[in-house]
Amino acid sequence: MEASGHRAPSVSEALAQRRSVRGFLPEPVTRDTVEAILTDARRAPSGANLQPGRFVALTGSPLKALSDALAEAIADGRPQVAQYSYFPKKMPPELKARQRAAGYALYEALGIEKRDLDGRRRQFDRNYRFFDAPVGIVVTIDKAMGKGCFMDLGMAIMALLASAEGRGLATCGLGALAHYGDVVHEALDLPEDEIVVCGIALGRADTVHPANAVRTAREPLEVFAEMRGF
């Protein structure tokens, strides 16, 4: 549940303080709280009110079973199965620079050297254990949906993240989960017509975990927006 006496931040405050958290406390999150967050997520707008996407929330033994299945697949060298394209097929240099900067900042905070490929791989593989968060959410979408429906689902995911932040909880989106969409399908017995889009780790942040000291930069307004007629 939310911390006693916790003041819900404004929307702007929640967005400003939100970050991708990769270190969580083991404190459980109640079903009522998770249901409230998912209900908020569904309030996001969508074209023709199609409300695309589904959320499978896991905790306890079901979450451990999924994490174990993913760990076993990785240990066995099971090939990755991409069910959709997440990044550009050819990453432009300026975007590649952002990607590297974010990764290097995280590894530096964790004391992982740039050339420590094993250490970087072990850290990345923690995605598949939802960074030990008490709640893991698997996000799916019907494969027949168009690109616009992915946009609508993205708004729902953002509403979920903001709702969690407003309740004093932390999150981390896990795009890596889609790399083993077939494993997730098998472990959760998902319908054949669903694509695994991503995962979300949810819980209370471990404020002393070194990974949580990292804040990625955002482009200034004049770089990504134009103001006309003001």
LINKATA-V40471 format. One record per helix or strand. SS is the DSSP state (alpha for helix, beta for strand). FROM is the first residue (numbers start at 0). TO is the last residue. If there is no record, write none. Layout:
BEGIN
SS;FROM;TO
SS;FROM;TO
END
This chain:
BEGIN
alpha;10;16
beta;19;19
beta;23;23
alpha;30;41
alpha;46;48
beta;53;58
alpha;59;74
beta;80;80
alpha;92;108
alpha;116;131
beta;134;141
alpha;146;165
beta;169;173
alpha;174;178
beta;179;179
alpha;180;187
beta;193;202
beta;204;204
alpha;209;212
alpha;220;223
END
